[in-house]
Amino acid sequence: MIMNQKADFVLSSNAVFTGLIDKPMPASIAIVNNKIAAIGPDEEMSRFIGPDTKVHHYSDQLIMAGFHDFHLHMLMGSLAEESVFLADASSEEAAIKMVLDFADSRPEDPWIIGFSWDHSNWDNKRLPNCAALDRVLPDRPVILFHMEGHYVWVNSKALKTANINRNAANPPYGIIAKDENEEPTGILYETAIALATNHAFHFSRERRIRMMKNFLKHSAALGVTSVNDLYGSPAMEKLQDFELFDELDKNGELTARIHLSPALNDDLETVKQLRDRYTSSKLQVVGVKQFVDGVLTGYTACLVEPYADKPETSGDTVVSPDTIKKWIIEADRQGIQIRLHAIGDGAVRLSLDAFDEAQKINGKRDSRHCVEHVEVIHPDDITRFQKLGVIASMQPEHLGFNEEQRLNYVSRIGQEREPFVFAMKKLKDSGALLAFGTDYPIAQLNPMLGIYRALTRIGFDGLPKEGFNPQERLSLPEVLRNYTLSPAYGSFREKELGTLEVGKLADLVVLDRNLFDIPVEEIQDVQVVLTMADGEIVYQKNTLSQKVH
């Protein structure tokens, strides 16, 4: 950079969290083109200020690196935003009323799509069935995703459209739930969901573009400047549209950096072609992703010991352990980063075993492989993350159980495993690197919710007051780095992103309050004042405390 080059922006605040030390400091930041040119006291910035420099003073509002969501599903999230949201339903009848009202408001939609129902919140606690939906919507297909996204509730019209009947066989690692007469009940688990979404997710190019632009607008308003969009099961395959992302990138319309991880399987040639094709600063293929197991609520997560409330099963793996290991060893040999969905302690152990085997066969390298979720971990496996250099990719907002859901969760795993649920501090203290995301749309995209949850471990209902496994709470500087620097490292971009440093890309956010100075319960309500991505303001909220010259 030429020393007398003038800055496009100079941003200053009494609270700048660079990520290099544990607390904010007063500072000004000069931005030239798309990079940070200088950080320091106000008086040192005068040489960067020219007639066209925009100078923003933010008083005590916090400036920090832009948030980096390390695990989400962009188009699925955008679809959820324009579908019926069922998390607040307290009964099956209430959920059905919401669905009917939504259907009436969208008479042209070929499918009625919904998200986030949870029968454990309902008065009867029972799984629903297609007959209940048929009574109000017999002629329009309906598909409603459970809050965890690993099973759906459909009506008979959806079953018929998807050609699911009493003779339909379960797909590999999928279940078509059937009653005592072998008739489908309307609940589809895991890969069986794709039988319906292959019909429901036929969206026009125009709608996909709208969905993607809505996602970018939403993320900018929340200060999210980078994301990792991960393969999301066969049910979401029709929502993968790399060419659309590429078109927006080439048109200069991406306001967040997108890091893609398509499916891990036998076809690594396609992955390598995608990796070679998408290499821009805004759009990159960085690895592959696959599922080792499912979820605890559906008994599809894989445990070391049987479920406490269903001792006849320990869950299962999506494909055989031998296949998982074969895929991982080959992808690792070809220098590809691998990310594995593993919720149960058995799946976490299998993932670590596979990474260990790959390392022994292929040699140690800077692989930055990840285990996604790590909801329950066996104590013997905690230190293995650091030893193997594996990242624990976790989503704190998944901790937001209400009391009913928490008790239900613990009854599944048993009290012996309870201390090892979302064992964030145990992992961190063992030397493991944690990287945070949301798993949007399974949880909301807002990073403030995840920050609050990691700091308190208190549920949506304010219980337990001391937090669920309070010994696993983290400090604010740790949590902020887990939402910024750790995901940058996990995307091989820590030299460009994740902290506020001279020479790094100008991706940053200004918050309306200093997180270090407010009561922790207020963090959930903190809002974004300004989001800058690649040196350009992509979101700005009018605020009286901001002065612009």
C-alpha positions in Angstrom: 0.0 0.0 0.0 1.3 3.5 -0.8 1.8 5.3 2.5 -0.1 8.4 1.5 -3.1 6.5 0.1 -6.3 7.8 1.7 -8.8 5.5 3.5 -12.3 4.8 2.2 -13.5 4.5 5.8 -12.1 5.3 9.2 -14.2 3.7 12.0 -13.5 4.4 15.7 -14.9 3.4 19.0 -13.9 3.3 22.7 -14.5 -0.5 22.4 -12.7 -2.3 19.6 -12.3 -6.1 20.1 -9.5 -7.1 17.8 -9.6 -10.7 19.0 -5.8 -10.6 19.7 -6.4 -9.7 23.4 -9.2 -10.6 25.8 -10.9 -7.2 26.1 -11.8 -4.3 23.9 -9.7 -1.2 23.6 -10.2 2.4 22.3 -9.0 2.5 18.6 -9.6 3.7 15.1 -9.5 1.4 12.0 -8.5 2.7 8.6 -9.9 0.8 5.6 -8.4 1.1 2.1 -10.2 -0.8 -0.6 -11.1 -4.1 1.0 -8.4 -4.3 3.7 -7.5 -3.0 7.1 -4.7 -0.5 6.5 -4.1 0.6 10.1 -5.4 0.2 13.6 -4.4 2.6 16.4 -5.2 5.8 18.3 -7.3 8.5 16.6 -4.4 10.8 16.2 -2.5 8.3 14.1 -5.4 8.1 11.6 -5.2 11.7 10.3 -2.7 10.7 7.6 -5.4 8.3 6.2 -8.2 10.9 6.1 -8.8 12.6 2.8 -11.7 14.6 1.3 -13.6 11.4 0.3 -12.9 9.4 3.5 -16.1 8.5 5.4 -15.3 8.8 9.2 -17.7 7.0 11.6 -17.4 7.5 15.4 -19.2 4.8 17.4 -18.7 6.0 21.0 -18.9 3.0 23.3 -20.5 0.6 20.7 -18.4 -2.5 20.1 -16.5 -3.0 16.9 -15.3 -6.5 16.2 -14.6 -9.0 13.3 -17.6 -10.1 11.4 -19.3 -13.2 12.6 -18.5 -16.4 10.8 -21.2 -19.1 11.0 -19.2 -22.4 10.7 -22.2 -24.7 10.1 -25.5 -23.8 8.3 -27.7 -24.5 5.3 -28.4 -21.3 3.4 -31.2 -22.1 1.0 -32.9 -24.5 3.5 -32.8 -21.6 6.0 -34.2 -19.1 3.5 -37.0 -21.6 2.7 -37.8 -21.9 6.4 -38.1 -18.1 6.7 -40.9 -18.1 4.1 -42.6 -21.3 5.5 -44.9 -21.9 8.5 -43.0 -21.9 11.8 -44.4 -24.3 14.3 -42.1 -24.1 17.3 -44.6 -22.2 19.4 -47.4 -24.7 19.0 -48.3 -26.2 22.4 -50.5 -29.0 20.9 -51.0 -31.0 17.7 -54.3 -29.0 17.2 -52.5 -25.7 17.5 -49.9 -26.8 15.0 -52.6 -27.9 12.5 -54.4 -24.6 12.9 -51.1 -22.7 12.1 -50.6 -24.9 9.0 -54.2 -24.4 7.8 -54.0 -20.6 8.3 -50.7 -20.5 6.4 -52.1 -22.7 3.6 -55.1 -20.3 3.3 -52.7 -17.4 2.9 -50.7 -19.2 0.1 -53.3 -20.6 -2.2 -50.9 -20.8 -5.1 -48.2 -22.9 -3.4 -48.1 -26.4 -4.8 -46.8 -27.7 -1.4 -47.4 -26.5 2.1 -44.0 -26.5 3.9 -43.4 -26.0 7.6 -40.6 -26.2 10.1 -39.8 -26.7 13.8 -42.7 -28.7 15.3 -41.8 -30.6 18.4 -44.3 -33.1 19.9 -42.4 -33.1 23.2 -43.8 -29.5 23.6 -47.3 -30.7 23.0 -49.9 -31.6 25.7 -50.2 -35.2 24.5 -46.4 -35.8 23.8 -47.3 -38.1 21.0 -45.9 -38.2 17.4 -48.6 -37.0 15.0 -49.9 -38.8 12.0 -51.1 -38.0 8.5 -54.8 -38.4 9.4 -54.7 -35.3 11.5 -53.5 -33.2 8.6 -55.9 -35.0 6.2 -58.9 -33.7 8.1 -58.0 -30.0 7.2 -55.9 -30.4 4.1 -56.9 -33.5 2.1 -56.1 -32.1 -1.4 -52.7 -30.2 -1.0 -49.5 -32.0 -0.1 -48.0 -31.0 3.2 -44.4 -31.5 4.6 -43.5 -30.3 8.0 -39.9 -30.7 9.4 -39.4 -31.6 13.0 -37.3 -29.0 14.9 -34.2 -31.1 14.4 -34.7 -31.6 10.7 -34.2 -35.4 10.8 -37.8 -36.4 10.5 -40.9 -35.0 8.9 -44.7 -35.1 9.2 -46.6 -35.4 6.0 -50.3 -35.8 4.9 -51.7 -38.5 2.7 -51.6 -36.3 -0.3 -47.9 -35.9 0.1 -47.5 -39.7 0.6 -49.5 -40.3 -2.6 -47.5 -37.7 -4.6 -44.2 -39.3 -3.4 -45.6 -42.8 -4.2 -45.2 -43.9 -0.6 -47.7 -46.7 0.3 -47.8 -49.9 2.3 -45.6 -51.6 -0.2 -42.9 -49.0 -0.1 -39.5 -50.2 1.2 -37.3 -48.2 3.5 -34.4 -46.5 1.7 -30.9 -47.1 3.1 -30.7 -45.4 6.6 -34.3 -44.2 6.3 -37.5 -45.2 7.8 -41.1 -44.9 6.5 -43.0 -45.2 9.8 -45.9 -47.7 9.4 -48.8 -48.7 11.7 -49.8 -52.2 12.8 -51.6 -52.6 9.4 -48.4 -51.7 7.5 -49.9 -48.4 6.4 -47.6 -45.3 6.4 -48.3 -43.1 9.4 -47.1 -39.9 7.9 -43.7 -39.7 9.7 -40.6 -40.1 7.5 -37.1 -40.5 9.1 -33.7 -39.5 7.8 -33.1 -40.4 4.1 -36.8 -41.3 3.7 -37.5 -37.6 3.8 -36.0 -37.2 0.4 -38.8 -39.3 -1.1 -41.0 -36.3 -0.4 -38.6 -33.4 -0.8 -37.7 -34.7 -4.3 -41.2 -33.5 -5.2 -41.7 -30.6 -2.8 -38.4 -28.8 -3.5 -39.0 -28.1 -7.2 -38.4 -24.4 -7.1 -38.0 -22.0 -10.1 -34.7 -20.3 -10.8 -36.4 -17.0 -9.8 -37.5 -18.3 -6.5 -34.0 -19.7 -5.8 -32.4 -16.3 -6.6 -35.0 -14.6 -4.3 -34.3 -17.1 -1.5 -30.5 -16.6 -1.8 -30.8 -12.8 -1.8 -33.1 -13.0 1.2 -30.5 -15.1 3.0 -27.7 -12.5 2.2 -29.9 -9.7 3.4 -30.7 -11.5 6.6 -27.1 -12.5 7.3 -25.9 -8.9 6.7 -28.4 -7.5 9.2 -27.1 -10.0 11.8 -23.4 -9.1 11.2 -22.6 -12.5 9.6 -19.9 -11.9 7.0 -18.8 -15.5 6.4 -20.6 -18.8 6.4 -19.9 -22.5 5.8 -22.7 -24.1 3.9 -22.6 -27.8 4.5 -24.1 -30.8 2.6 -27.4 -31.3 4.4 -28.6 -34.9 3.6 -30.3 -36.3 0.6 -33.5 -34.4 1.6 -31.7 -31.1 0.8 -29.9 -32.1 -2.4 -32.4 -30.2 -4.6 -31.4 -27.1 -2.7 -27.7 -27.3 -3.6 -27.1 -24.7 -6.3 -23.4 -23.9 -6.7 -24.0 -22.4 -10.1 -26.5 -19.9 -8.6 -23.9 -18.9 -6.0 -21.3 -18.5 -8.7 -23.6 -16.3 -10.8 -24.2 -14.0 -7.8 -20.4 -14.0 -7.0 -19.6 -13.0 -10.6 -22.2 -10.2 -10.5 -20.7 -8.9 -7.3 -23.9 -9.7 -5.3 -22.4 -11.9 -2.6 -22.3 -9.9 0.7 -21.0 -12.8 2.7 -18.1 -15.2 2.0 -19.4 -18.7 1.3 -17.4 -21.8 2.0 -19.0 -25.0 0.6 -18.6 -28.6 1.7 -20.5 -30.9 -0.7 -21.2 -34.6 0.1 -18.4 -37.1 1.0 -18.9 -40.3 -0.9 -17.1 -42.5 -3.5 -17.0 -39.6 -6.0 -14.1 -37.5 -5.1 -13.3 -36.5 -8.7 -16.4 -34.3 -8.7 -15.4 -32.7 -5.4 -11.9 -31.9 -6.8 -13.5 -30.4 -9.9 -15.7 -28.2 -7.7 -12.8 -27.2 -5.5 -10.8 -26.2 -8.6 -13.7 -24.3 -10.1 -14.8 -22.2 -7.1 -11.8 -20.4 -5.7 -12.7 -16.8 -5.4 -12.4 -14.8 -2.2 -16.2 -14.9 -1.8 -17.0 -18.4 -3.0 -14.9 -21.5 -2.3 -15.3 -25.3 -2.0 -13.2 -26.1 1.1 -14.0 -29.7 2.0 -16.7 -32.4 2.2 -19.3 -33.4 4.7 -21.1 -36.6 5.6 -23.4 -38.0 8.3 -22.2 -40.6 10.7 -25.5 -40.8 12.6 -28.8 -39.0 13.2 -30.3 -37.4 16.2 -31.1 -38.5 19.8 -34.8 -37.6 19.8 -35.4 -40.0 17.0 -33.1 -42.7 18.4 -31.0 -42.4 15.2 -27.9 -41.0 17.0 -25.3 -43.7 17.5 -24.3 -44.3 21.2 -21.5 -46.3 22.8 -24.0 -47.9 25.2 -27.7 -48.4 24.6 -30.3 -45.7 25.1 -31.4 -45.4 28.7 -35.1 -45.4 27.8 -34.9 -47.8 24.9 -32.2 -50.3 25.9 -32.8 -52.6 22.9 -31.0 -50.0 20.6 -27.8 -48.0 20.6 -28.7 -46.3 17.4 -26.8 -46.9 14.2 -24.5 -45.3 11.6 -25.7 -43.9 8.3 -23.4 -46.3 6.4 -21.2 -49.1 7.8 -18.2 -48.1 9.8 -16.0 -49.8 7.2 -17.5 -47.6 4.5 -17.1 -44.4 6.6 -13.4 -45.3 7.2 -12.8 -46.1 3.5 -14.3 -42.8 2.4 -12.3 -40.8 5.0 -9.0 -42.4 4.3 -9.3 -41.8 0.6 -10.5 -38.2 0.9 -7.7 -37.5 3.4 -5.2 -39.1 1.1 -6.3 -36.6 -1.6 -5.8 -33.6 0.7 -9.5 -32.9 1.2 -10.9 -31.5 4.5 -13.6 -33.8 6.0 -16.5 -32.8 8.2 -18.6 -35.4 9.9 -22.0 -35.1 11.6 -21.7 -37.0 14.8 -24.2 -36.4 17.7 -24.0 -39.6 19.8 -20.8 -40.6 21.6 -20.6 -43.7 19.5 -20.6 -41.6 16.3 -18.0 -39.2 17.7 -15.8 -42.1 18.6 -16.1 -43.7 15.2 -15.3 -40.3 13.6 -12.1 -39.9 15.7 -11.2 -43.6 15.0 -11.5 -42.9 11.2 -9.4 -39.7 11.4 -6.8 -41.6 13.5 -6.6 -44.4 11.0 -6.3 -41.9 8.1 -3.5 -40.2 9.8 -1.6 -43.5 10.4 -2.0 -44.6 6.8 -1.6 -41.2 5.0 0.7 -39.4 7.4 0.0 -36.4 9.6 -0.8 -33.1 7.7 -2.6 -29.9 8.3 -6.0 -31.4 7.6 -8.3 -29.4 9.9 -10.9 -32.2 9.9 -14.1 -31.5 11.9 -16.6 -33.4 14.0 -20.0 -31.6 13.8 -22.3 -31.2 16.8 -20.5 -33.4 19.4 -23.6 -33.4 21.5 -22.6 -36.3 23.7 -19.0 -37.4 24.1 -17.5 -40.4 26.0 -14.9 -39.1 28.5 -12.2 -41.3 27.0 -12.5 -39.4 23.7 -12.2 -35.8 25.0 -8.4 -35.5 24.7 -8.4 -37.1 21.2 -9.5 -33.9 19.4 -6.3 -32.1 20.4 -4.1 -35.1 19.7 -5.5 -35.6 16.2 -5.8 -31.9 15.4 -9.6 -32.3 14.9 -11.9 -29.3 15.3 -15.0 -29.6 17.5 -17.7 -27.7 15.4 -20.5 -27.0 17.8 -23.8 -25.0 17.8 -24.5 -23.4 21.3 -28.1 -22.5 20.4 -28.9 -26.3 20.4 -28.6 -26.0 24.1 -31.7 -23.9 24.3 -33.9 -26.7 25.5 -36.9 -25.8 27.6 -37.2 -27.8 30.8 -39.5 -30.4 29.2 -37.1 -31.0 26.3 -34.1 -31.1 28.6 -35.7 -33.8 30.8 -36.7 -35.7 27.7 -33.1 -35.5 26.4 -31.6 -36.7 29.6 -34.1 -39.6 29.8 -32.8 -40.7 26.4 -29.1 -40.8 27.4 -29.3 -41.5 31.1 -27.8 -39.5 34.0 -24.4 -41.1 33.6 -23.8 -39.4 30.2 -25.5 -36.2 31.2 -22.3 -34.4 32.3 -20.9 -35.0 28.8 -23.6 -33.2 26.9 -22.2 -30.2 24.9 -19.0 -30.6 26.9 -17.5 -27.3 25.5 -15.2 -26.4 28.4 -13.9 -30.0 28.9 -13.0 -30.0 25.2 -11.5 -26.5 25.3 -9.5 -27.3 28.4 -8.1 -30.4 26.8 -6.6 -28.2 24.0 -9.3 -28.8 21.4 -10.2 -26.0 19.0 -13.9 -25.1 19.1 -15.7 -23.4 16.2 -19.2 -22.2 16.5 -22.2 -21.9 14.1 -26.0 -22.2 14.2 -27.0 -25.2 12.0 -29.5 -22.6 10.6 -32.4 -23.2 10.1 -32.4 -25.8 12.9 -31.5 -22.7 15.1 -31.9 -19.1 14.3 -29.1 -17.4 12.4 -28.6 -14.6 15.0 -25.1 -15.0 16.6 -26.3 -13.2 19.7 -28.5 -16.1 20.7 -25.6 -18.6 20.5 -23.2 -16.3 22.4 -25.7 -15.9 25.2 -26.3 -19.7 25.2 -22.6 -20.6 25.4 -22.1 -18.1 28.2 -25.1 -19.2 30.3 -26.3 -22.6 29.1 -29.8 -21.5 30.1 -32.8 -22.7 28.1 -35.5 -20.7 26.2 -37.7 -20.8 29.3 -35.0 -19.4 31.6 -34.3 -22.8 33.2 -32.3 -24.2 34.8 -31.3 -20.9 36.4 -27.7 -22.0 36.8 -27.6 -23.5 33.3 -27.5 -27.0 31.9 -24.1 -28.5 32.9 -23.0 -25.0 34.1 -19.4 -26.3 34.5 -19.2 -26.2 30.7 -19.8 -22.4 30.4 -17.2 -20.5 28.4 -15.8 -16.9 28.8 -16.9 -14.1 26.5 -13.5 -13.7 24.7 -13.5 -17.4 24.0 -17.0 -17.4 22.7 -16.3 -14.5 20.4 -13.2 -16.1 19.0 -15.2 -19.3 18.4 -17.6 -17.3 16.2 -14.8 -15.4 14.3 -11.2 -16.7 14.4 -11.8 -20.4 14.9 -14.2 -20.7 11.9 -11.7 -18.7 9.8 -9.0 -21.2 10.8 -11.4 -24.1 10.0 -11.9 -22.6 6.6 -8.1 -22.2 6.1 -8.5 -18.4 6.1 -7.1 -17.3 9.4 -4.5 -15.2 7.6 -7.3 -13.2 6.0 -10.2 -13.3 8.4 -11.3 -13.7 12.0 -9.5 -10.8 13.8 -9.0 -7.1 13.2 -5.4 -6.8 12.1 -3.5 -4.8 9.5 -3.6 -6.6 6.2 -6.7 -8.6 6.8 -9.9 -8.3 4.8 -12.3 -5.6 6.1 -15.1 -7.8 7.3 -16.4 -6.4 10.5 -19.4 -5.6 12.6 -20.5 -2.7 14.9 -22.9 -3.7 17.7 -25.2 -1.3 19.5 -23.8 -2.2 22.9 -20.4 -3.3 24.3 -20.9 -7.0 25.1 -18.2 -6.8 27.7 -20.0 -4.0 29.7 -23.6 -5.3 29.8 -25.4 -7.9 31.9 -25.2 -11.3 30.2 -29.0 -11.5 29.8 -29.0 -8.4 27.6 -26.8 -10.0 25.0 -29.7 -11.7 23.4 -31.2 -8.3 22.5 -28.0 -6.7 21.2 -28.4 -5.5 17.6 -26.1 -4.7 14.7 -25.5 -1.1 13.8 -23.3 -1.7 10.8 -21.9 -4.7 8.9 -19.0 -4.3 6.5 -17.9 -7.1 4.2 -14.9 -6.8 1.9 -14.6 -3.1 2.7 -18.2 -2.3 1.7 -21.1 -1.4 4.0 -23.6 -4.2 3.4 -26.0 -3.2 6.3 -26.4 0.0 8.2 -29.0 0.8 10.9 -29.9 4.4 11.7 -28.7 5.2 15.2 -28.4 8.5 17.1 -25.1 7.6 18.8 -23.3 7.4 15.5 -21.8 10.5 14.1 -20.7 10.6 10.4 -18.4 13.2 8.9 
